[in-house]
Amino acid sequence: MNRPLQVEEGLHAALQRPVPRVEQGTIIAVAGTLLDVPRREVLLVTDDREPDLLATGRKWRAFGGYSLIERLLATQPEDLYTVLFHPVEHCTIRMEKVPARGDLTAVLEAFKRARFGWAVVESATTVGLVTLADVLALYADGSIDTHLRLRDVASSPVFALPGGTELRDALLGMMKRRVRRVRVEGTDGFVSDREVLSYVFSPPRLYQVKESPESMFEPALEEVGRVKPADVDGGTRVKDAAAAIGPETGGFLTIDGGEMVVTPWDIVMKPWALGKLSVSRR
């Protein structure tokens, strides 16, 4: 009898990837610079004083761009520079975890619970991190499949703001809508939370923020680097478009001339929520 595809089977390569970690006590200013690597959006926070990282019932926490922005936006402007020297454990999110021998759908359940596309996978001897991008890649070998088209899963309306909008207002709008990017009105360019953090944590900006903490999020949206995603036909099959999403496209696509956005969440989680995503069996 066929059995459901297990996490360690479908996502074997992802589980062999070194897990980006940061030790408790590391200051936020240092940890923030470690996020500026493609595909690295969270760092697992570990305590090297604990010899057994796989202790039963261990609760994993991670430091990432979302948790950092949330903390900074909740801080009084005059205290922003001081916060950068707090330890990372003051700015973490709880990570959902799934067993390596669990069904692949357990990963999707974890994403749904967290509303976040990362999860910890535990085996008897190792810990791995899997992402929405890892699951997205399973379309290529048929491990997951759907007959939906991009227009069936795209998100609209696109969140857009004038280029002169201050970064604080732009980030507050993104957090309120739980979106990770905003289009600069009058252009085909988008600014994501990753571009904002790369800008804020650049040496020139950190030096300026040291002198004037309240200026951290005062620059205009148009001053931050933008990405231009590929625009594709809305009738494209979801599984065919999955391969087109990558770092070079900013991690998302647009359709219909930029009127709708398609993210990895749209391509994986929406078909699954609609009962239209099939997972292979072994």
C-alpha positions in Angstrom: 0.0 0.0 0.0 1.3 3.5 -0.9 2.1 5.7 2.1 2.3 9.5 2.2 5.5 11.1 1.2 7.7 11.8 4.3 9.4 15.1 5.0 12.9 13.5 5.0 12.2 11.9 1.6 10.7 14.9 -0.2 13.0 17.5 1.4 16.2 15.5 1.8 18.5 18.0 0.2 17.1 20.8 2.4 17.7 18.8 5.5 21.3 18.3 4.6 21.9 22.1 4.3 23.8 23.7 7.2 21.4 25.4 9.5 22.2 29.1 10.0 22.5 29.7 13.7 23.2 32.5 16.0 24.2 32.1 19.7 22.1 33.6 22.5 23.6 36.9 23.6 24.6 38.0 20.1 23.6 41.6 19.7 21.0 42.5 17.2 23.3 44.8 15.2 25.6 41.8 14.4 22.8 39.3 13.8 21.1 41.7 11.5 24.1 41.7 9.1 24.1 37.9 9.0 20.6 38.0 7.4 21.9 39.6 4.3 22.5 36.4 2.4 20.2 34.9 -0.3 17.7 32.5 1.2 18.8 33.4 4.7 15.8 35.0 6.3 16.0 33.5 9.8 18.8 32.4 12.1 18.0 29.7 14.6 18.9 31.0 18.1 20.8 28.4 20.1 22.5 28.2 23.4 25.9 26.5 23.1 25.9 25.8 26.8 23.2 23.1 26.2 24.9 19.9 25.2 21.7 18.2 24.0 20.2 20.3 21.2 17.6 17.6 20.6 16.3 17.5 24.2 12.7 16.3 24.3 10.2 19.2 24.2 12.8 21.7 23.1 11.2 24.9 21.9 13.0 26.5 19.0 13.1 30.2 18.4 14.6 32.2 15.5 15.7 35.7 14.8 14.6 37.1 11.4 13.7 40.1 9.5 10.0 40.0 10.4 10.7 39.8 14.1 13.4 42.5 13.9 11.1 45.0 12.0 8.3 44.3 14.5 10.6 45.1 17.4 12.0 48.2 15.8 8.6 49.6 14.9 7.5 49.2 18.5 10.5 51.2 19.8 10.5 54.9 20.5 12.5 56.6 17.7 15.0 58.0 20.2 15.8 54.5 21.4 16.3 52.8 18.1 20.1 52.8 18.1 20.1 51.4 21.7 17.9 48.5 20.7 20.5 47.3 18.1 22.7 46.4 21.0 20.2 44.2 22.8 20.7 40.4 22.6 18.8 38.6 19.8 16.7 36.6 22.3 14.8 39.9 22.9 13.7 39.8 19.3 12.7 36.3 18.2 9.7 34.3 17.0 8.7 30.7 18.0 9.4 28.2 15.3 7.0 25.4 14.5 8.6 22.0 14.3 7.8 18.7 12.6 9.3 15.2 12.7 11.5 14.2 9.8 9.5 11.1 9.4 6.2 12.9 9.4 4.1 13.4 6.3 5.1 16.2 4.0 1.8 17.8 4.7 2.9 18.3 8.3 5.3 21.0 7.0 2.4 22.8 5.3 0.4 22.6 8.5 3.3 24.1 10.4 3.5 27.0 7.9 -0.2 27.6 8.3 -0.1 27.7 12.1 2.8 30.1 12.1 1.6 32.1 9.1 5.3 32.0 8.2 7.1 30.0 5.6 9.8 28.4 7.8 9.7 25.3 10.0 12.2 23.3 12.1 12.5 19.6 11.1 13.8 17.2 13.8 15.2 13.7 13.4 16.8 11.5 16.0 20.2 13.1 15.3 19.8 16.3 13.4 17.9 19.5 13.1 17.1 21.2 9.8 15.2 24.2 8.5 12.8 23.9 5.6 11.3 26.9 3.8 8.5 27.6 1.4 11.1 27.8 -1.3 12.1 24.2 -0.6 8.5 23.0 -1.0 8.1 25.2 -4.1 10.9 23.2 -5.7 9.0 20.0 -5.4 6.8 21.0 -8.3 9.8 20.2 -10.6 9.9 16.5 -9.9 6.1 16.0 -9.5 6.2 15.5 -5.7 3.5 18.1 -5.5 1.2 19.2 -8.3 -1.9 21.3 -9.1 -3.9 22.1 -12.1 -4.6 25.7 -11.0 -3.5 28.8 -13.0 -1.7 31.8 -11.6 -4.8 33.9 -11.8 -6.5 31.4 -9.4 -3.9 32.1 -6.6 -2.6 35.6 -7.2 -3.0 38.3 -4.6 -4.7 41.6 -5.3 -4.9 44.5 -5.0 -1.2 45.2 -4.9 -0.1 47.3 -2.0 1.4 50.5 -3.4 2.7 53.7 -1.9 4.2 57.0 -3.3 8.0 57.0 -3.5 8.1 59.8 -1.0 6.5 57.8 1.8 8.7 57.5 4.9 10.0 54.0 5.6 8.3 53.8 8.9 4.9 54.4 7.3 5.6 51.9 4.6 6.7 49.2 7.0 3.6 49.8 9.3 1.4 49.4 6.2 3.2 46.1 5.3 2.9 44.8 8.8 -0.8 45.7 9.0 -1.5 43.8 5.8 1.0 41.0 6.5 2.7 41.5 3.2 6.4 41.6 2.6 6.7 44.1 -0.2 5.2 47.3 -1.5 5.2 48.7 -5.1 6.5 52.2 -5.6 3.7 54.1 -7.3 4.4 55.1 -10.9 7.1 52.5 -11.3 7.2 48.7 -11.8 9.7 48.4 -8.9 9.0 46.9 -5.5 10.6 47.3 -2.1 10.6 44.3 0.3 11.5 44.0 3.9 14.8 42.5 2.8 15.7 45.6 0.9 14.7 47.8 3.8 16.9 45.9 6.3 19.9 45.8 3.9 19.5 49.6 3.6 19.1 50.2 7.3 22.0 47.9 8.3 24.5 49.3 5.7 27.5 50.9 7.4 26.7 54.5 6.3 23.1 54.3 7.6 24.2 52.7 10.9 26.7 55.6 11.4 24.0 58.1 10.7 21.5 56.4 13.1 24.1 56.4 15.8 24.3 60.2 15.5 20.5 60.5 15.1 18.5 57.4 16.2 15.2 58.8 15.2 16.3 59.0 11.6 16.4 55.2 11.1 13.1 55.0 9.3 12.8 58.6 8.1 14.2 58.1 4.6 11.7 57.9 1.7 10.7 54.6 0.1 12.3 55.7 -3.2 15.7 55.9 -1.5 15.8 52.1 -1.0 16.9 49.7 -3.7 14.1 48.2 -5.7 13.5 44.9 -7.4 11.6 44.4 -10.6 9.9 41.0 -10.8 9.1 39.1 -13.9 5.6 39.7 -15.3 4.0 36.6 -16.6 0.7 35.6 -18.2 -2.0 34.9 -15.6 -3.1 31.8 -17.5 0.3 30.1 -16.8 0.0 26.9 -14.8 1.1 27.3 -11.2 3.5 24.3 -11.4 5.1 25.8 -14.5 5.6 29.2 -12.9 7.1 27.7 -9.7 10.5 27.4 -11.4 10.4 31.1 -12.5 10.5 32.4 -8.9 14.0 32.9 -7.5 16.3 35.5 -6.0 16.7 37.1 -9.4 13.0 37.9 -9.5 12.9 39.2 -5.9 11.3 36.0 -4.8 7.9 36.7 -6.5 6.2 37.4 -9.8 3.5 39.7 -11.1 0.8 39.1 -13.6 -1.4 41.2 -15.8 1.1 44.1 -16.1 1.8 44.2 -12.3 -1.8 44.3 -11.2 -1.5 41.1 -9.2 1.3 39.6 -7.2 2.2 35.9 -7.0 4.5 34.7 -4.1 5.7 31.3 -3.0 2.9 31.4 -0.4 0.4 31.8 -3.2 1.8 29.0 -5.2 2.1 26.4 -2.4 -0.3 27.3 0.4 -3.3 28.6 -1.6 -3.7 25.4 -3.7 -3.3 23.3 -0.6 -5.9 25.4 1.3 -8.3 25.0 -1.6 -7.7 21.2 -1.6 -6.2 21.5 -5.1 -2.6 20.4 -4.2 -1.7 16.8 -4.6 1.2 15.2 -2.8 2.8 12.1 -4.2 2.8 8.8 -2.3 5.5 6.3 -1.9 
